[in-house]
Amino acid sequence: MITFDLQCASSNHRFEGWFASSQEYERQCLQGLVACPVCGSTDVGKAVMAPNIARKGNQRSSEIASSQPAGDIAVSNQLEMPSEMVEAITKLAQMQSAMLEKSEWVGDRFVDEARAIHYGEAEGRSIHGQATLEDARALHGKAWAWHRCPCPSSRPRQN
């Protein structure tokens, strides 16, 4: 992946774009696929940017590596996803939906319910709900099983 600082010619809005290669950037620009996220202009070019010079691998401290926020997720500004990716995401969402159908929604009581089930204070069952990042980290590494759902999901409808 390559990152470019981009700028729209009409309003000088600056933004970042990620591309598979310089050639891919050029191809997307020629097809009008690169647009300013602020004003929508497709008259976009590379902005002046500072070079990204990596340190030698043996000089990279663990402090630098651990400075990345733990909750980061991968994102893309690509307008069209490859059909294989759409198919994979659809299949993953369907599998998660099937799993959640057999699970009880406990909302923001998830951490307390998971602990109660683990310690035998509540009936053993599959549950799903919400947890703060801090609470999820507190559960991480414990003896009981839990995982973050890979696809966003909404609360069940209340009848």
C-alpha positions as a Markdown table, in Angstrom:
| # | Residue | x | y | z |
|---|---|---|---|---|
| 1 | Met | 0.0 | 0.0 | 0.0 |
| 2 | Ile | 1.1 | 3.5 | -0.7 |
| 3 | Thr | -0.3 | 6.7 | 1.0 |
| 4 | Phe | -0.5 | 10.0 | -0.8 |
| 5 | Asp | -1.5 | 13.4 | 0.6 |
| 6 | Leu | -4.0 | 14.7 | -1.9 |
| 7 | Gln | -5.6 | 18.0 | -2.6 |
| 8 | Cys | -8.6 | 19.1 | -4.6 |
| 9 | Ala | -7.8 | 21.9 | -7.1 |
| 10 | Ser | -11.2 | 23.7 | -6.6 |
| 11 | Ser | -11.1 | 24.4 | -2.8 |
| 12 | Asn | -7.6 | 23.2 | -1.7 |
| 13 | His | -9.1 | 20.6 | 0.7 |
| 14 | Arg | -6.3 | 18.2 | 1.8 |
| 15 | Phe | -7.0 | 14.6 | 2.5 |
| 16 | Glu | -5.2 | 11.2 | 2.5 |
| 17 | Gly | -5.6 | 8.4 | 0.0 |
| 18 | Trp | -4.4 | 4.9 | 0.1 |
| 19 | Phe | -3.6 | 3.0 | -3.1 |
| 20 | Ala | -2.2 | -0.4 | -4.1 |
| 21 | Ser | 0.5 | 1.4 | -6.2 |
| 22 | Ser | 1.3 | 4.6 | -7.9 |
| 23 | Gln | -0.1 | 3.1 | -11.1 |
| 24 | Glu | -3.4 | 2.3 | -9.3 |
| 25 | Tyr | -3.6 | 5.9 | -8.1 |
| 26 | Glu | -3.1 | 7.1 | -11.7 |
| 27 | Arg | -5.7 | 4.7 | -13.0 |
| 28 | Gln | -8.3 | 5.7 | -10.5 |
| 29 | Cys | -7.7 | 9.4 | -11.1 |
| 30 | Leu | -8.1 | 8.9 | -14.9 |
| 31 | Gln | -11.4 | 7.1 | -14.3 |
| 32 | Gly | -12.6 | 9.9 | -12.0 |
| 33 | Leu | -12.7 | 7.6 | -9.0 |
| 34 | Val | -10.6 | 9.8 | -6.7 |
| 35 | Ala | -12.8 | 12.5 | -5.3 |
| 36 | Cys | -12.5 | 15.1 | -2.5 |
| 37 | Pro | -14.4 | 13.8 | 0.6 |
| 38 | Val | -15.3 | 17.4 | 1.5 |
| 39 | Cys | -16.6 | 18.9 | -1.8 |
| 40 | Gly | -16.8 | 15.9 | -4.1 |
| 41 | Ser | -14.5 | 17.4 | -6.8 |
| 42 | Thr | -12.6 | 14.9 | -8.9 |
| 43 | Asp | -10.1 | 17.5 | -9.9 |
| 44 | Val | -7.6 | 16.0 | -7.4 |
| 45 | Gly | -3.8 | 15.9 | -7.4 |
| 46 | Lys | -1.0 | 15.0 | -5.1 |
| 47 | Ala | -0.2 | 17.6 | -2.4 |
| 48 | Val | 3.3 | 18.3 | -1.3 |
| 49 | Met | 4.2 | 16.0 | 1.6 |
| 50 | Ala | 7.1 | 15.1 | 3.8 |
| 51 | Pro | 8.9 | 11.9 | 3.0 |
| 52 | Asn | 8.2 | 8.9 | 5.1 |
| 53 | Ile | 11.6 | 7.5 | 5.9 |
| 54 | Ala | 11.5 | 4.3 | 8.0 |
| 55 | Arg | 14.1 | 3.7 | 10.7 |
| 56 | Lys | 16.3 | 0.6 | 10.5 |
| 57 | Gly | 14.5 | -2.4 | 11.7 |
| 58 | Asn | 17.0 | -3.2 | 14.4 |
| 59 | Gln | 16.6 | 0.4 | 15.9 |
| 60 | Arg | 12.9 | 0.3 | 16.2 |
| 61 | Ser | 12.0 | 0.3 | 19.9 |
| 62 | Ser | 9.0 | -1.6 | 21.3 |
| 63 | Glu | 7.8 | 1.7 | 22.6 |
| 64 | Ile | 7.3 | 3.0 | 19.1 |
| 65 | Ala | 5.6 | -0.2 | 18.0 |
| 66 | Ser | 3.3 | -0.1 | 21.1 |
| 67 | Ser | 2.3 | 3.5 | 20.6 |
| 68 | Gln | -0.3 | 2.6 | 18.0 |
| 69 | Pro | -3.9 | 2.7 | 19.5 |
| 70 | Ala | -5.1 | -0.8 | 20.2 |
| 71 | Gly | -8.5 | -0.3 | 18.6 |
| 72 | Asp | -7.4 | 0.7 | 15.1 |
| 73 | Ile | -9.2 | -1.0 | 12.2 |
| 74 | Ala | -8.4 | -1.2 | 8.6 |
| 75 | Val | -10.3 | 1.2 | 6.3 |
| 76 | Ser | -10.3 | 1.9 | 2.6 |
| 77 | Asn | -11.4 | 4.8 | 0.4 |
| 78 | Gln | -11.9 | 2.6 | -2.6 |
| 79 | Leu | -15.2 | 3.3 | -4.2 |
| 80 | Glu | -15.9 | -0.2 | -5.4 |
| 81 | Met | -14.8 | -3.4 | -3.6 |
| 82 | Pro | -13.7 | -6.4 | -5.6 |
| 83 | Ser | -16.5 | -8.9 | -5.9 |
| 84 | Glu | -14.5 | -11.5 | -3.9 |
| 85 | Met | -14.3 | -9.1 | -1.0 |
| 86 | Val | -18.0 | -8.3 | -1.1 |
| 87 | Glu | -18.7 | -12.1 | -1.2 |
| 88 | Ala | -16.4 | -12.8 | 1.8 |
| 89 | Ile | -17.9 | -9.9 | 3.9 |
| 90 | Thr | -21.4 | -11.1 | 3.0 |
| 91 | Lys | -20.6 | -14.6 | 4.0 |
| 92 | Leu | -19.0 | -13.5 | 7.3 |
| 93 | Ala | -22.0 | -11.3 | 8.1 |
| 94 | Gln | -24.4 | -14.2 | 7.4 |
| 95 | Met | -22.4 | -16.6 | 9.6 |
| 96 | Gln | -22.3 | -14.0 | 12.4 |
| 97 | Ser | -26.1 | -13.4 | 12.1 |
| 98 | Ala | -26.7 | -17.2 | 12.4 |
| 99 | Met | -24.5 | -17.3 | 15.4 |
| 100 | Leu | -26.3 | -14.4 | 17.1 |
| 101 | Glu | -29.7 | -16.1 | 16.5 |
| 102 | Lys | -28.6 | -18.8 | 18.9 |
| 103 | Ser | -27.3 | -16.3 | 21.4 |
| 104 | Glu | -29.0 | -14.1 | 24.1 |
| 105 | Trp | -28.7 | -10.3 | 23.9 |
| 106 | Val | -27.6 | -9.0 | 27.3 |
| 107 | Gly | -26.8 | -5.4 | 26.2 |
| 108 | Asp | -24.3 | -3.5 | 28.4 |
| 109 | Arg | -24.5 | -6.3 | 31.0 |
| 110 | Phe | -22.2 | -8.5 | 28.8 |
| 111 | Val | -19.1 | -8.4 | 31.1 |
| 112 | Asp | -21.1 | -9.1 | 34.3 |
| 113 | Glu | -23.0 | -11.9 | 32.6 |
| 114 | Ala | -19.9 | -13.5 | 31.1 |
| 115 | Arg | -18.3 | -13.5 | 34.6 |
| 116 | Ala | -21.4 | -14.9 | 36.2 |
| 117 | Ile | -21.6 | -17.7 | 33.7 |
| 118 | His | -17.9 | -18.5 | 34.1 |
| 119 | Tyr | -18.2 | -18.7 | 37.9 |
| 120 | Gly | -21.4 | -20.8 | 37.8 |
| 121 | Glu | -23.5 | -18.0 | 39.2 |
| 122 | Ala | -25.7 | -17.9 | 36.0 |
| 123 | Glu | -26.9 | -20.5 | 33.6 |
| 124 | Gly | -24.4 | -21.5 | 30.9 |
| 125 | Arg | -25.4 | -20.1 | 27.6 |
| 126 | Ser | -24.3 | -18.2 | 24.6 |
| 127 | Ile | -24.6 | -14.4 | 25.1 |
| 128 | His | -23.8 | -11.3 | 23.1 |
| 129 | Gly | -23.9 | -7.6 | 24.0 |
| 130 | Gln | -21.8 | -4.5 | 24.5 |
| 131 | Ala | -18.6 | -3.9 | 26.4 |
| 132 | Thr | -16.3 | -0.9 | 26.7 |
| 133 | Leu | -12.8 | -1.3 | 25.3 |
| 134 | Glu | -11.5 | -1.2 | 28.8 |
| 135 | Asp | -13.9 | -3.9 | 30.0 |
| 136 | Ala | -13.1 | -6.1 | 27.0 |
| 137 | Arg | -9.4 | -5.7 | 27.7 |
| 138 | Ala | -10.0 | -6.8 | 31.3 |
| 139 | Leu | -11.7 | -10.0 | 30.0 |
| 140 | His | -8.8 | -10.7 | 27.6 |
| 141 | Gly | -6.5 | -13.5 | 28.7 |
| 142 | Lys | -9.0 | -14.8 | 31.3 |
| 143 | Ala | -10.0 | -18.5 | 31.3 |
| 144 | Trp | -13.4 | -18.0 | 29.7 |
| 145 | Ala | -14.0 | -17.8 | 26.0 |
| 146 | Trp | -15.3 | -14.6 | 24.3 |
| 147 | His | -14.6 | -12.8 | 21.1 |
| 148 | Arg | -15.3 | -9.5 | 19.3 |
| 149 | Cys | -17.9 | -9.8 | 16.6 |
| 150 | Pro | -16.2 | -9.2 | 13.2 |
| 151 | Cys | -19.1 | -7.3 | 11.6 |
| 152 | Pro | -21.0 | -4.4 | 13.1 |
| 153 | Ser | -24.4 | -5.4 | 14.4 |
| 154 | Ser | -27.4 | -3.6 | 15.8 |
| 155 | Arg | -29.3 | -4.2 | 18.9 |
| 156 | Pro | -32.2 | -6.7 | 18.6 |
| 157 | Arg | -35.6 | -5.1 | 18.1 |
| 158 | Gln | -37.7 | -4.8 | 21.2 |
| 159 | Asn | -41.1 | -6.3 | 20.8 |
